[in-house]
């Protein structure tokens, strides 16, 4: 699943490709992706609109049009690409924005889990899916005080807390494992037992991990590529994720993989002793 660094990389590359392009029409081949409004109204509303900017909140892409904001979540397999309109469609292409310059912005999604919501400008932050989303650690609005309070009030393990987008936005399975390794915190440690210092280190580790991954263009696990077909390179710097049975780069102990509420979780038993 594309996580914050991958979505940020997609945002950056798409900005180079679609800003200033005007929508002539939209083809919707899998209507369930359009969550709001109804697909016919969605089509009527965006035709004639021009892409003005692309922002991001957590793992959501926010496409700023003239009068509206398109909120898009890629979920497991969603991908955007810009192509000449005459080029043949690839399989699993479900939504196509046809531009007046004979190019398309195409959305592909093998599993069809992605979503699109359209709002009038300014209304997107006060409605689902963004209204309950917490701030991300690399945001200037992130509050370590609020984060600490949420963590220490929870009986859940820290792995699950960090995956909760209402507590901290943008961290997925890969970057939670990498963050906790860098912080030397066991993934099963309960939030209620973590000290202020522990939580500060987790926050600092999350910031370092995400910034490094963004710089590298994200992580390529299975099928992720950015919107121009380039793979991310952060997988070369992964310390624990997908490294089960390999030697820890710090202490030499074997990286272990366990299941935490159904999610594959990687850690070093020595560096992250509970």
C-alpha positions, 0 to 999 in steps of 0.5 A, a space after each residue: 500500500 502506498 504510504 505517506 512518502 509514496 503519496 508525497 512522491 506521487 504528488 510531486 510528480 503529478 504536479 509536474 504533469 497536470 497543473 494547468 490542464 483543463 478537464 474536457 470530460 471524465 470516463 468512469 468505468 468503476 462507479 464505486 470509486 466515486 464516493 461523493 457525489 453520485 458519478 453523473 453529478 461528479 462528471 457534470 461538476 468537474 467538466 470545465 475545471 482546471 487543475 490548480 494545485 495538488 496537496 496531501 494530507 496523510 495518505 490522501 491526495 487533494 487535487 485543487 480545481 478551480 472551485 472544488 477539491 478532489 480527495 483521493 485515497 489510493 488504498 492498496 493498489 491505486 496508481 495515477 498516470 498521465 498519457 496521450 489520449 490516443 494511447 490504449 488503456 491499460 487493464 484496470 483503468 477505472 477513472 479517466 480525466 480527459 484534458 483539452 490538450 489531448 492527454 489523460 490523467 488515468 487512475 488504475 486500481 487492480 483491487 478497486 479499493 481506491 476512493 474519490 470524494 469531491 467537495 466545494 473548496 474549504 469543505 473538505 476538511 470538515 467532512 469524511 474522510 479527512 475530518 477525523 484525520 490527525 496531523 502527520 509527524 512532519 507537519 508544522 501543526 503536529 502537537 507532541 503534547 496531544 500525541 503523548 496524551 493519546 498514546 499514554 491513555 491507550 491500552 493498545 500496543 504501540 504498533 496499533 496506535 501508530 497505525 491509527 490515523 486518528 492518532 498520527 497520520 501517514 504511518 503505515 505498516 512499513 514505516 511503523 516497523 522502521 520507526 519503532 526499530 529506530 526508536 528501540 521500542 518493542 511493537 507490543 509495548 502498551 502505550 500506557 507504559 511508555 514514558 514522555 521520553 519514549 514517545 518523544 523518541 518515537 516521534 523523532 524517529 517517525 520524522 527521520 524515517 519519513 523524511 529519509 523515505 521521501 528523499 529516496 522517493 518511497 519504498 518499492 514493495 511488490 507493485 508500488 511505482 510513482 506516477 511516472 513509473 519510477 520505483 522508490 529506493 528507500 527499500 535499500 535502507 530498510 532495517 527490519 521490514 521484510 528482513 525476517 531471518 536476516 541479521 540486525 544491522 546494529 547488533 547481529 541478532 536475527 530479525 523476527 516477524 510476528 503478527 500484530 492484529 493481523 499485520 506482519 510486524 518486524 523487529 529486532 528482539 535485542 535492540 527492541 527488548 520489551 
